[in-house]
Amino acid sequence: MSGGMESMSSRLSQKIGNGGANGEQHTREWCGHFQMPLHYPRYTQADYETMPEWKLDCLLREYGLPIIGDVDHKRKFAMGSFLWPH
């Protein structure tokens, strides 16, 4: 494995526009590939019980959660993660 932390850091950087008055480039550092979504999912238990597997995969991936197991396991995991008892 070559490159070390410097190449990892350069891969996690993203150039952001011509920010300054002098036209300089700014760089934003990312800590991995996860970015917290703006909204908490607002699905009901009935929604999760009928949600297709591809949509469950997208939802779990969006929140950085594991996408393993069969569709029943993913449903139970999503409900356990996002539904709160009243």
Backbone as CSV, one residue per row, in Angstrom:
resi,resn,N_x,N_y,N_z,CA_x,CA_y,CA_z,C_x,C_y,C_z
1,MET,0.839,-1.169,0.000,0.000,0.000,0.000,0.884,1.232,0.000
2,SER,0.668,2.137,-0.937,1.517,3.312,-1.003,0.678,4.567,-0.875
3,GLY,1.336,5.658,-0.622,0.637,6.935,-0.585,0.422,7.452,0.813
4,GLY,0.146,6.603,1.763,-0.035,7.014,3.141,-1.162,8.011,3.341
5,MET,-1.064,8.766,4.425,-2.123,9.697,4.803,-2.219,10.888,3.848
6,GLU,-1.104,11.306,3.249,-1.165,12.463,2.365,-2.057,12.209,1.159
7,SER,-1.922,11.021,0.538,-2.766,10.743,-0.620,-4.208,10.543,-0.194
8,MET,-4.441,9.973,1.002,-5.794,9.806,1.521,-6.423,11.177,1.734
9,SER,-5.659,12.084,2.310,-6.160,13.429,2.564,-6.495,14.140,1.270
10,SER,-5.664,13.979,0.259,-5.936,14.655,-1.003,-7.154,14.070,-1.698
11,ARG,-7.449,12.779,-1.478,-8.642,12.182,-2.061,-9.895,12.643,-1.340
12,LEU,-9.786,13.023,-0.070,-10.946,13.436,0.701,-11.186,14.938,0.621
13,SER,-10.333,15.643,-0.096,-10.498,17.083,-0.257,-11.399,17.369,-1.438
14,GLN,-12.073,18.495,-1.367,-12.927,18.906,-2.474,-12.689,20.382,-2.710
15,LYS,-12.466,20.738,-3.959,-12.292,22.138,-4.309,-13.642,22.829,-4.271
16,ILE,-13.674,24.015,-3.719,-14.909,24.783,-3.637,-14.683,26.112,-4.339
17,GLY,-15.386,26.337,-5.426,-15.469,27.591,-6.180,-14.299,28.537,-6.113
18,ASN,-14.493,29.700,-6.657,-13.524,30.790,-6.610,-13.915,31.708,-5.463
19,GLY,-13.682,31.234,-4.229,-14.205,31.872,-3.037,-13.740,33.278,-2.757
20,GLY,-12.476,33.582,-2.847,-11.999,34.873,-2.389,-12.041,35.949,-3.460
21,ALA,-11.801,37.161,-3.013,-11.788,38.301,-3.933,-10.655,38.159,-4.937
22,ASN,-9.603,37.459,-4.558,-8.459,37.273,-5.447,-8.626,36.057,-6.345
23,GLY,-9.792,35.419,-6.306,-10.036,34.251,-7.138,-9.355,32.995,-6.639
24,GLU,-8.957,32.980,-5.354,-8.260,31.798,-4.841,-9.228,30.640,-4.642
25,GLN,-8.703,29.442,-4.719,-9.482,28.223,-4.501,-9.455,27.876,-3.022
26,HIS,-10.590,27.483,-2.479,-10.663,27.003,-1.100,-10.846,25.494,-1.142
27,THR,-10.352,24.829,-0.138,-10.474,23.380,-0.050,-11.194,23.022,1.232
28,ARG,-12.189,22.126,1.112,-12.916,21.640,2.290,-12.483,20.199,2.519
29,GLU,-12.131,19.876,3.754,-11.718,18.516,4.103,-12.938,17.709,4.526
30,TRP,-13.029,16.487,4.048,-14.106,15.574,4.428,-13.540,14.543,5.379
31,CYS,-14.312,14.133,6.353,-13.922,13.063,7.274,-14.632,11.792,6.823
32,GLY,-14.173,11.190,5.755,-14.814,9.996,5.212,-15.841,10.392,4.166
33,HIS,-16.791,9.498,3.914,-17.763,9.728,2.857,-19.170,9.963,3.372
34,PHE,-19.363,9.989,4.683,-20.699,10.142,5.250,-20.989,11.608,5.532
35,GLN,-22.152,12.057,5.125,-22.614,13.390,5.463,-24.026,13.245,6.028
36,MET,-24.252,13.730,7.228,-25.548,13.572,7.889,-26.652,14.203,7.052
37,PRO,-27.679,13.438,6.731,-28.819,14.005,6.010,-29.490,15.095,6.836
38,LEU,-30.149,16.012,6.168,-30.772,17.134,6.853,-31.988,16.749,7.688
39,HIS,-32.714,15.741,7.263,-33.961,15.391,7.934,-33.946,13.952,8.425
40,TYR,-34.581,13.742,9.563,-34.784,12.408,10.108,-35.913,11.759,9.302
41,PRO,-35.796,10.483,8.934,-36.863,9.866,8.138,-38.196,9.860,8.889
42,ARG,-39.266,10.168,8.179,-40.590,10.263,8.804,-41.532,9.206,8.248
43,TYR,-41.065,7.987,8.224,-41.895,6.880,7.763,-42.595,6.247,8.959
44,THR,-43.740,5.673,8.716,-44.464,4.946,9.758,-44.056,3.477,9.712
45,GLN,-44.485,2.717,10.701,-44.194,1.293,10.700,-44.805,0.636,9.473
46,ALA,-46.016,1.054,9.101,-46.665,0.501,7.900,-45.842,0.802,6.652
47,ASP,-45.231,1.997,6.591,-44.374,2.345,5.449,-43.191,1.386,5.352
48,TYR,-42.534,1.137,6.490,-41.380,0.235,6.485,-41.789,-1.192,6.115
49,GLU,-42.956,-1.622,6.572,-43.399,-2.984,6.311,-43.700,-3.239,4.840
50,THR,-43.998,-2.199,4.074,-44.296,-2.353,2.646,-43.216,-1.758,1.744
51,MET,-42.194,-1.170,2.324,-41.138,-0.506,1.554,-40.347,-1.544,0.750
52,PRO,-40.133,-1.285,-0.553,-39.329,-2.222,-1.355,-37.873,-2.240,-0.887
53,GLU,-37.211,-3.345,-1.141,-35.844,-3.526,-0.657,-34.902,-2.442,-1.170
54,TRP,-35.031,-2.044,-2.424,-34.131,-1.021,-2.968,-34.264,0.298,-2.206
55,LYS,-35.477,0.619,-1.764,-35.684,1.863,-1.024,-35.100,1.758,0.381
56,LEU,-35.240,0.581,1.004,-34.601,0.345,2.298,-33.090,0.491,2.182
57,ASP,-32.510,-0.084,1.122,-31.070,0.018,0.894,-30.644,1.473,0.780
58,CYS,-31.392,2.265,0.016,-31.068,3.689,-0.163,-31.142,4.434,1.165
59,LEU,-32.177,4.169,1.940,-32.361,4.834,3.224,-31.227,4.489,4.187
60,LEU,-30.918,3.214,4.313,-29.849,2.795,5.215,-28.503,3.362,4.766
61,ARG,-28.243,3.342,3.470,-26.994,3.875,2.935,-26.886,5.374,3.212
62,GLU,-27.994,6.101,3.064,-28.000,7.543,3.277,-27.591,7.900,4.712
63,TYR,-27.941,7.063,5.672,-27.612,7.313,7.070,-26.363,6.567,7.523
64,GLY,-25.649,5.952,6.590,-24.395,5.285,6.919,-24.569,4.018,7.731
65,LEU,-25.738,3.383,7.609,-26.024,2.156,8.354,-25.745,0.934,7.490
66,PRO,-25.478,-0.214,8.109,-25.154,-1.419,7.335,-26.332,-1.909,6.495
67,ILE,-25.998,-2.368,5.310,-27.002,-2.897,4.380,-26.707,-4.381,4.213
68,ILE,-27.054,-5.154,5.237,-26.773,-6.594,5.201,-28.041,-7.362,5.544
69,GLY,-28.066,-8.600,5.139,-29.193,-9.463,5.451,-30.271,-9.417,4.390
70,ASP,-31.316,-10.177,4.642,-32.423,-10.195,3.682,-33.346,-9.005,3.939
71,VAL,-34.375,-8.885,3.116,-35.262,-7.721,3.198,-35.961,-7.637,4.552
72,ASP,-36.319,-8.767,5.146,-36.961,-8.752,6.468,-36.015,-8.204,7.537
73,HIS,-34.748,-8.626,7.463,-33.751,-8.127,8.411,-33.571,-6.618,8.242
74,LYS,-33.503,-6.137,7.001,-33.332,-4.701,6.739,-34.528,-3.908,7.253
75,ARG,-35.737,-4.445,7.064,-36.950,-3.768,7.570,-36.900,-3.632,9.085
76,LYS,-36.584,-4.741,9.758,-36.521,-4.717,11.217,-35.435,-3.765,11.706
77,PHE,-34.301,-3.764,11.019,-33.205,-2.882,11.399,-33.617,-1.419,11.215
78,ALA,-34.246,-1.093,10.083,-34.691,0.282,9.832,-35.730,0.715,10.863
79,MET,-36.684,-0.161,11.169,-37.703,0.182,12.164,-37.072,0.382,13.540
80,GLY,-36.110,-0.460,13.895,-35.427,-0.311,15.175,-34.580,0.948,15.249
81,SER,-34.067,1.376,14.100,-33.216,2.558,14.065,-34.013,3.855,14.025
82,PHE,-35.137,3.855,13.315,-35.825,5.119,13.048,-37.178,5.294,13.737
83,LEU,-37.794,4.211,14.217,-39.071,4.363,14.907,-38.829,4.420,16.408
84,TRP,-39.458,5.374,17.043,-39.330,5.516,18.484,-40.649,5.156,19.117
85,PRO,-40.597,4.403,20.204,-41.858,4.080,20.899,-42.475,5.351,21.487
86,HIS,-43.779,5.412,21.474,-44.471,6.607,21.983,-44.690,6.509,23.456
